[in-house]
Structures are given as C-alpha cells and as structure tokens.
C-alpha cells in the first residue's frame, strides 16, 4: 500500500535504537525524510550513513525541553518543511517509589511528557502559522493504560502523554492537525536485554501475553507510517494498543 509519504518530512525522537530506529527505517522505506534525534551521536551517525541523505542525524537530549522544540526548526532548515512528529524518546528507571529521589521522578516526567509536549507545541504552532495540516504521533506504553509496580514515574508520565494526546487532538483538529498515541507492550529491544537473556524469566513474561511472544520493533513501523499519512486523515485522539493482546485480558 502506497501511503503517499514521498517527500514527507518527520522528526523521530529516541531514534538511535529500538522502536525509534524501527520508525526511522519504516518512514525512509516509504519515501520520507527524517530528522533522527537521540542522545547517542555515534549510533545516529551510523544510522544516517546506512540510510543515506534521507536521514539527518541530530543529537538531542530530551531532558532539555527547548532543544526538543528546536527539532522543528532543524527539520525545516534541513528539508524545507515538516509534516509529522514522532515522540518516541523515553526513559524507564525501575525502583521502589518510596526510595526514588525527586530528581529521578522529575527527569522521567521531563523526558517522557514535558519534552514531547514542547516539541508538539512548536510543531503545531508552525503548522497553524503556515496553514498546513500535520500529524503528531506519541509513543506511550501499555503502562499508560495500567500502572505498573516499580515503574510509578514511568506509568505516570505515559498516562499523562495519553491524556495530553486526547486534549491536543480536540484542540487542534480544527487546524487539520491530528494527534494520536501508540501504546506498545513488550517488544524485543535493548531495554529488554536482561529479560531476553534469562529463559525462565522470559517464559514467565510470555505467559502473560496471549500471543505468547514479544513484539518485533519493525512491527511498529507500519502503524507509525499510517498515522503520519493522509490515509489516517480522519483519525485523531485515538490510542492504538500493540501488545499481543496483553492489555485485553487485564
């Protein structure tokens, strides 16, 4: 299916690995240009070298909300326009909440919620100013739907991202700006390395997933491309769960 993304310009955060890298690869395969942002400059450079001129590697620390918002200007400066934003960057430090320092809680909310909000706001401001439609795709988590023990800050931040998505969808629809959220479950990424390396723990984890497997990162890419494209032109304020059926049985 041709999603009409040739010449489309997007920003993808957390682009150096995992789901973010998968989103970059899927968008490029559809003909889009991508500003790939993450803290890992070396990994970004390698990705850009592999994928060619369609990818601009822009090191960015999402703890800096202003830097996150400036990715809009990076896209326009490098490719002449901006059509979508994929807010994928996130951190998930696990600990007992009673022992978690305020600084860690604040950092999680900044990276997972405040920085994506700042980037979405800058993008929407641009689209409204030039009279252009746009699409914001927020990557949350099934933790946004059901809070998880030892991940209080992460669950709160992703739940906030879900509610932010709904609020902004209602506020910006009149301008042709769509805002949707994807809620992935367990995927085989670097973040799950310890789990994947322990067969017993992995088997226990898989029993909680009706599909009896974890997702592959490239299974998220087509959904992101769809939400960036005009094929989803009447879709806004929606949450797309992609988790092998895990949430459905909670």
N, C-alpha and C positions, 0 to 999 in steps of 0.2 A: 504494500500500500504506500503510495506516494503521499507523504504528509505535507508537501509543499514547503519544506524548510530550506530549500536552496537560497543562500544569501541571508538567511535568518541569523541574527546576532544574539547571543546569550551570554550571561555570566553564570558560571558554576563555582560555588564555593566548596571548600573541602575536596578539591578536585584532584589531589595528588594520589589518592588511593581509594580502594573500596567502592562504595556506591557513587561517590562523586566522580571518580575516574570512569566508572561504567557509564555515567550520564554524559560525560565529555565524549567518550568513544561513540555512543549512540547518536548524539547530536551531529558529530562530524560525519558519521556514516550517512546521515540524512541530508548532508549538504550544508550544514550550519557552520558559522564561525563562532568560536568560543573563547571568551576570556576565562582562563582556568586559574582560579585563585586558591592558595593554601599557604601554610607556613613553610612547607618543605620546598625550598627553592630548587634543590637538586632534582627531586622527583618531578617537579613541574617541568623543569628544563628537559628532562629525559622524555617526558610525555609529549611536549611540544616538538622536540626533534623527531620523534617517531611519527607523529600525525601531520607534521608539516605546517604550512602557512595558515591553515585554518584555525590553529590554536595559538593564542597569545598567553604566555606564562607570566602571571603577575603575583609575586609573593605578597601575602597579606595576612596579618594577624587579626583574627576576628575579635580579639579582646579589645581592639581599637575600633569603636563604632564609626568614627569619622573615616578611617581607612576603608572600612566595609562600604560605606556610602560612596566613597570616591571610585569604587569599581564601575559605577555608572559612567563616569567621565572617562575612565580607561577604555571602556568598550566603544564609546562614541569617538574618542580620539584615535583609536586603532582601526576601527572598522566602519566608522561613519554613521552608526546607528545603534539602537538597542531595541530588541523585540521581546526578550524574556529574561527572567532571573530565576535561577535555581538555588535556593537557600538550603544547602546540604551540610555545611560545616557544623560540627557538634562535638562536645566532649561529655564523657560519662564516668566521672570518678566514682567508684563504689566505696561506700563506708557506712558505718552506723551514724545516723543523723545526729545523735547526741554528741558524737565525737568530731563532727565535721566543722572545721573552722569557718567563720563567717566569710573569710576571703575566698574559700573554695566555692561556697554557695553563690557568692556574688559573681565569681568568674563563670560558673556554669550558666547563670541567667544572662550574663552579658553575651557570651559566645552563642548560646542556643536560642536566645529570644531577642535581646536588645539589638545586637548587630544585624540579624536578619530583618528586624523591623526598620532599622535605619536604612538598609540597602533597598528594601521595598519602598519606603517613603521617598527616597531620592529618585528611584526609577519612576514611580507614579507621578512625581512632580514633573519630571521630564516629559512623560507621555501626555500629561494634561496640557503642558505648555505648548507642545507641538501639535496637539490634536491627533495623536496616534494611539491605537489600541496597544495593549501589552499583556503579558502573562507573568504572574508570579507563582512559582511552584515551591512550596515549602516542604522540606523533608522532615517529618516529625518522627514518630515511633509508635508502636503499639503501647508504649509506656504513657503516651498521651491519652490513651483510652482507659487504661487501668494502671494505676500507680504501682510501682514495684519496690519491694523492700530493698534497702541498701542503695537505692537509686532515687532518693527523695528529691534532690535538686534537679536531677535529670528529668524525672517524671513531671515535676512542676514546670520546668522550662518547656518541655514538649507539649504539655497540656496547654500552657499559655500560648504556644505557637498555633495550636489548633484553634483556640478561641480567637486569636488575632486574625487568623485566616478568614474565619466567618465574618468578623466585624469589618475587615477591609473589603471583602467581597461585596458586602452590602453597600459600603460607602463609595466604592469606585466603579461599580458596574455601569453606572450612567455614562462613564467616560470610555467604555469599551475595554476596561482593564479587568482581567479575570484573576482571581486569587484562589488557588486550590492547595490542598495538602495531601501528601502521601505518607502513610503510616506503615513503614516496613516492620516486619517481625525479625526473626533470626536469619541472618544471612552469613554466608561464608566469607568473611572479611578478616583483615588483620586484627580487628578488635576482638575477634572470637578465637584467636590463635591458641590460647591456653585450653579452651573448651575442646577445640578440634583435635588437640594433641592427646587428650585423655579419653580413651574409648569408653570407659564406664560412665564418665560424666556426660559424654556426648550421647550415649544410648539413653540415659535418663532424660536428657533435654529433648531428644527426638520423640520420646513417648508423649510429650506434651503437645506435639504438633500433629494434627490429623494427617497431613501429607507425609509424615514420617521422614522428612528430610529438611535441611536448611535451604534457604533460597540462594541462588547464584546471582552475583552482582549484575550480570548482564540481563537478568530478568526484570530489573527495574528500569533500564534504559528506554525500552519502548513506551512505557507509561509516561515517562518524563517527556519524551518527544511528542506524544499525543497531546499532553496538556499544554505544551508550548505552541502547538499548531492551531490553525483555524478549524481543524476537524473537531476541536472541542470548544468551538465558539460560543456555545450556549451553556457551557459548564463552568460554574463559579460557586465558590463557597462549599465545595464538595471535599470529602475525605475519602481517599482511596486506600483501603487496607490491603496489604500484600504480605501475607504471613502464613500461607499454607493452611489456613483455617483455624489457627490457634485461638484468636480472639472470639471466634464464633462459638466456642464451647465453654467460655469462661462464665 
